Amino acid sequence: MLLPRTPEEWQPLRMAQFLNGHLENVGKVVKKKLKKALAFKDLEREDSFVWPPREGGEGETVVTPFSYHYQPSVADFFIMAAMLPILPLRMLLAGIAILVAWLAAKAALYNMPPQVANAAPFTGWRHGCRVIILACARLLFFACAIQRIEYVGETKFQESAVAPVLICAPHVSYLDAFISGVMSIMPVMKAQAAKAPFFGPFLTALQPIYVDREIRESRTNTKDTLIKRCSDEKGVWPPVLIFPEGTTSNGQCLFKFKLGAFYPGQPIQMTSIEYRSCMSTWNPLIMAWDPAVPVWVSILYLFLQPHITARIHIQPVYHPSPEEREDPQLFAHNVQKQMSEYLDIPATDFTYENVREFLRARRAAKRKST
């Protein structure tokens, strides 16, 4: 597949052509949605949209950052077939990790009202339960074929007294959050995760900052809590883990960073996670909004991998200037730019809102074509 390399290749009608194949059959309403979903706000930043050269044969498809259309090759299927005898053992190991983490979470939250759970870091036996949960997260990593973790760049993560905010981008997989299994952090995550079966209790026991991005009041409360933990209580809490893009992509670019991580105006530890598989160009860990296979199939493929290496790129701590402390938008833009240069991928203005519009336009185009 050929990724867009110039601003011209990102034009909305070109994207619409990808979605439907025959743009002339798409109604005016669909065209309007497509234009709204795929238009850039800042096209004068041409350097942000220059993609690394990629060779593409005739008939290859132009894809968006929301798409991941690679599928297993014949050789990949043979490799996964050879791993079938190990599949029950890996699933059992994952089940044990989830069960033990759930029990430890129930113990940590015993007789503790929800409004008190995030009042202060756990201590004593409750902290011990949290350590068990983090160990189970690492065990789940292992069950999902990620047996090796490598560190690239800096030798270690900085303490929260130095960098109270840890950001991770690009956000490509549902397993990115399990970086908590290799260090003590407090994640920021969507409020719906607290209600997830089995996973909800032990996510809550990690004392995260929950946010419902559909409710303005929730976003405001999250901002206030984040500023309190990273400024007034700096060094008291472990670092706060934030995925500044606010959604997942195929990892070929950086979405526009949300401002939450930058409101406190504190130094930021930048990191990225890269998953290396022994498979072909296909990687089951990449979960874009327009994937080649359903999520449950991707999870099954994940358990059938012989070996995956997670490379955690620990980039230098970014210390904001006085101007950046006063302007979170400038702070976010500069951090995004520095991360894009380090990763050698474009920095774009795509947001979660664009993803929603993209999905609505895609569904409308499918209905129109049928």
C-alpha positions in Angstrom: 0.0 0.0 0.0 1.2 3.5 -0.8 1.0 6.1 1.9 0.4 9.8 0.9 3.7 11.7 0.6 2.6 15.3 -0.4 -0.2 17.6 0.6 -1.8 17.1 -2.8 -2.2 13.4 -2.1 -4.1 14.2 1.1 -6.9 16.1 -0.7 -10.3 15.2 0.5 -11.6 14.0 -2.9 -8.6 11.7 -3.2 -9.4 10.2 0.1 -13.1 9.9 -0.8 -12.0 8.0 -3.9 -10.2 5.5 -1.7 -13.2 5.1 0.5 -15.8 4.4 -2.2 -13.9 3.7 -5.4 -16.4 5.6 -7.5 -16.8 9.1 -6.2 -19.4 10.0 -8.7 -21.8 7.6 -7.0 -21.5 9.3 -3.6 -24.3 11.7 -2.7 -23.7 15.3 -1.7 -24.2 14.6 2.0 -21.4 12.0 1.9 -19.1 14.3 0.0 -19.6 17.0 2.7 -18.8 14.6 5.5 -15.7 13.4 3.7 -14.4 16.9 3.1 -15.0 17.8 6.8 -13.3 14.6 8.0 -10.2 14.7 5.8 -9.5 18.4 5.3 -6.4 19.9 7.1 -6.6 23.1 9.1 -3.0 24.1 8.5 -1.8 23.2 5.0 0.9 25.9 4.9 3.0 23.6 7.1 4.1 21.5 4.1 7.1 20.1 6.0 4.6 18.3 8.3 3.1 16.4 5.4 6.2 15.2 3.5 6.3 11.5 3.9 9.5 9.4 3.6 9.9 8.0 0.0 8.1 4.7 -0.4 8.0 2.6 -3.6 4.6 1.5 -4.7 3.5 -0.7 -7.5 0.6 -0.1 -9.8 -2.8 -0.7 -8.2 -1.6 0.0 -4.7 -4.1 1.7 -2.4 -3.7 5.2 -0.9 -4.6 4.9 2.8 -5.3 7.3 5.6 -3.7 7.4 9.1 -6.8 5.7 10.4 -6.3 2.6 8.2 -4.2 -0.5 8.5 -4.9 -2.9 5.6 -2.0 -5.2 5.8 -3.0 -8.9 6.2 -1.0 -12.0 7.0 1.0 -13.5 4.2 0.9 -17.3 3.4 4.2 -17.6 5.3 2.7 -15.9 8.3 -0.2 -18.3 8.3 2.2 -21.3 8.3 4.1 -19.8 11.2 0.9 -19.2 13.2 -0.3 -22.7 12.4 3.0 -24.0 14.0 2.2 -22.1 17.1 -1.3 -23.6 17.6 -0.1 -26.2 20.2 1.1 -23.4 22.4 -2.1 -21.3 22.1 -4.0 -22.9 25.0 -1.0 -22.5 27.3 -0.6 -18.8 26.4 -4.4 -18.2 26.9 -4.3 -19.9 30.2 -1.3 -17.8 31.3 -3.1 -14.7 30.3 -6.2 -15.8 32.1 -4.2 -16.4 35.3 -2.6 -13.0 35.0 -6.0 -11.3 34.6 -7.5 -13.3 37.5 -4.7 -12.6 39.9 -4.7 -8.9 39.0 -8.5 -8.8 39.5 -8.2 -10.3 43.0 -5.4 -8.0 43.9 -7.4 -5.0 42.7 -10.5 -6.1 44.7 -8.3 -6.3 47.8 -6.7 -2.9 47.1 -10.1 -1.3 46.8 -11.7 -3.2 49.7 -13.8 -0.9 51.9 -12.6 2.2 50.0 -15.3 4.5 48.5 -14.6 5.6 44.9 -14.2 9.3 45.9 -11.4 8.3 48.3 -9.6 5.9 46.0 -7.7 8.7 44.2 -7.3 11.0 47.1 -3.7 9.9 47.8 -1.2 7.3 46.6 -1.8 3.8 48.1 0.5 2.9 51.0 1.1 -0.3 53.0 -0.7 -3.4 51.9 -2.8 -1.6 49.3 0.5 -0.5 47.6 1.6 -4.1 47.7 -1.6 -5.1 45.8 -0.8 -2.5 43.2 2.7 -4.0 42.8 1.1 -7.4 42.2 -1.2 -5.8 39.5 1.9 -4.3 37.7 3.6 -7.7 37.8 0.5 -9.3 36.3 0.6 -6.6 33.5 4.1 -7.8 32.7 3.0 -11.4 32.7 0.1 -10.6 30.3 2.8 -9.0 28.1 4.6 -12.3 28.1 1.5 -14.3 27.4 0.9 -12.1 24.4 4.3 -13.2 22.9 6.1 -10.0 24.1 8.9 -11.8 25.9 11.5 -9.2 25.4 11.6 -5.5 26.3 14.4 -3.3 25.0 15.2 0.3 26.0 16.5 2.7 23.4 17.8 6.2 24.1 18.0 7.3 27.7 19.0 4.7 30.3 15.9 5.1 32.5 12.7 7.0 33.1 13.1 10.1 35.3 11.4 10.3 38.7 8.1 12.2 39.0 9.9 14.9 41.0 11.9 15.7 37.7 9.3 14.9 35.0 5.8 14.3 36.5 4.2 13.8 33.1 5.1 10.8 30.8 3.7 11.0 27.2 3.7 8.1 24.7 3.1 8.5 21.0 2.2 7.3 18.4 -0.6 5.3 20.1 -1.0 2.2 17.9 -2.2 -0.6 20.1 -4.4 -1.6 23.0 -1.3 -3.0 24.6 0.4 0.4 24.8 -1.1 1.0 28.2 0.7 -2.0 29.6 3.9 0.0 29.7 2.7 0.3 33.3 4.0 -3.2 33.7 7.6 -2.0 33.5 7.3 1.1 35.6 5.1 2.6 38.2 2.8 5.2 36.6 -0.7 6.6 36.9 -2.5 6.5 33.5 -5.1 8.9 32.1 -7.8 6.8 30.4 -11.3 7.0 29.2 -14.0 6.6 31.8 -15.6 3.7 30.0 -12.5 1.6 31.0 -13.6 1.5 34.6 -16.7 -0.5 33.7 -14.8 -3.1 31.5 -15.4 -6.7 32.7 -12.4 -8.0 34.8 -10.2 -5.2 33.6 -12.2 -2.4 35.3 -11.2 -3.1 38.9 -7.5 -3.5 38.4 -7.4 -0.4 36.1 -9.1 1.5 38.9 -6.6 0.1 41.4 -3.8 1.8 39.4 -5.4 5.1 40.5 -5.8 6.5 37.1 -7.4 9.8 36.1 -10.6 9.0 34.3 -12.0 11.3 31.6 -15.2 11.2 29.6 -14.2 13.1 26.5 -17.9 13.6 25.5 -18.7 15.5 28.7 -17.2 19.0 29.1 -17.4 18.9 32.9 -15.4 15.6 33.0 -12.7 17.1 30.8 -12.5 20.1 33.1 -12.2 18.0 36.2 -9.5 15.9 34.6 -7.6 19.0 33.8 -7.8 20.2 37.4 -6.8 16.8 38.8 -3.8 16.6 36.4 -2.6 20.1 37.4 -2.9 19.2 41.1 -1.0 15.9 40.8 1.8 17.3 38.6 2.2 20.7 40.2 0.9 21.0 43.8 1.7 17.3 44.5 4.7 17.0 42.3 6.9 14.1 43.4 4.2 12.6 45.6 2.4 10.7 42.9 4.2 8.5 40.3 4.4 10.0 36.8 1.1 10.4 35.0 1.0 8.5 31.7 -0.8 10.3 28.9 -1.3 9.3 25.2 -1.5 12.9 23.9 -3.1 12.0 20.6 -6.2 10.8 22.4 -6.8 7.9 20.0 -5.0 5.2 18.0 -3.6 5.4 14.5 -1.5 3.2 12.2 1.6 4.7 13.6 2.7 6.3 10.3 2.2 9.9 11.6 1.5 11.8 14.8 -2.0 13.1 15.4 -2.3 16.6 16.9 -1.6 16.5 20.6 -4.3 17.2 23.0 -3.5 19.9 25.6 -4.1 18.0 28.8 -0.5 16.9 29.3 0.7 20.4 28.8 -1.6 22.4 31.1 0.6 21.9 34.2 3.5 23.4 32.4 5.9 20.8 33.9 8.8 18.9 32.3 7.7 16.0 30.1 9.3 12.6 29.7 8.7 11.6 26.0 8.5 8.0 25.0 7.4 5.7 22.1 6.8 2.0 21.9 7.8 0.0 18.8 6.7 -3.6 18.4 9.0 -5.8 16.3 7.6 -9.1 15.1 9.2 -12.0 13.1 6.3 -11.8 10.7 6.3 -10.1 7.3 5.3 -6.4 7.0 2.0 -7.2 8.8 1.8 -6.6 12.6 -1.3 -7.7 14.6 -0.5 -5.2 17.4 -1.3 -2.2 15.2 -5.0 -1.4 15.8 -6.1 1.5 13.6 -9.8 2.5 13.3 -10.1 0.9 9.8 -8.2 -2.4 10.3 -7.9 -5.3 8.0 -9.4 -7.7 10.5 -11.8 -7.4 13.5 -10.3 -6.8 17.0 -11.0 -10.4 18.2 -9.2 -11.8 15.2 -6.2 -9.6 15.8 -6.1 -10.7 19.4 -6.1 -14.4 18.3 -3.3 -13.6 15.8 -1.4 -11.9 18.6 -1.4 -15.1 20.7 -0.1 -17.0 17.7 3.1 -14.9 17.3 6.3 -16.8 18.0 8.1 -13.8 19.5 7.6 -10.0 19.7 10.1 -7.4 21.0 8.8 -4.2 22.5 11.3 -1.4 22.1 10.6 1.5 24.4 12.3 4.6 23.1 13.0 6.8 26.1 13.6 10.3 24.8 15.2 13.2 26.7 13.0 15.1 29.1 11.5 18.2 27.5 11.8 21.3 29.7 9.3 24.0 28.7 10.4 27.6 28.2 8.6 30.4 30.1 6.6 31.0 26.9 5.5 27.4 26.7 4.5 27.3 30.3 2.1 30.1 29.6 0.8 28.7 26.3 -0.1 25.0 26.4 -0.9 25.0 22.7 2.7 26.2 21.8 4.1 23.7 24.3 2.1 20.8 22.7 3.1 21.9 19.2 6.8 22.0 20.0 6.8 18.7 21.8 4.9 17.1 18.8 7.4 18.5 16.4 10.4 17.2 18.4 8.9 13.7 18.7 8.1 13.7 14.9 11.8 14.5 14.2 13.0 11.8 16.5 10.7 9.2 15.0 11.1 10.5 11.5 7.3 10.5 10.8 5.1 13.5 9.9 3.3 15.7 12.5 -0.3 16.2 11.4 -3.4 18.1 12.6 -5.6 15.0 12.6 -7.6 14.6 15.8 -10.0 12.1 17.4 -12.9 14.2 16.0 -11.5 13.6 12.5 -11.6 9.9 13.2 -15.2 10.0 14.2 -16.1 11.9 11.0 -14.0 9.5 9.0 -15.9 6.5 10.3 -19.3 8.1 9.8 -18.3 9.0 6.2 -17.0 5.5 5.6 -20.2 3.9 6.8 -22.3 6.4 4.7 -20.2 5.6 1.6 -20.7 1.8 2.1 -24.5 2.3 2.5 -24.5 4.4 -0.7 -22.5 1.9 -2.7 -24.9 -0.9 -1.7 
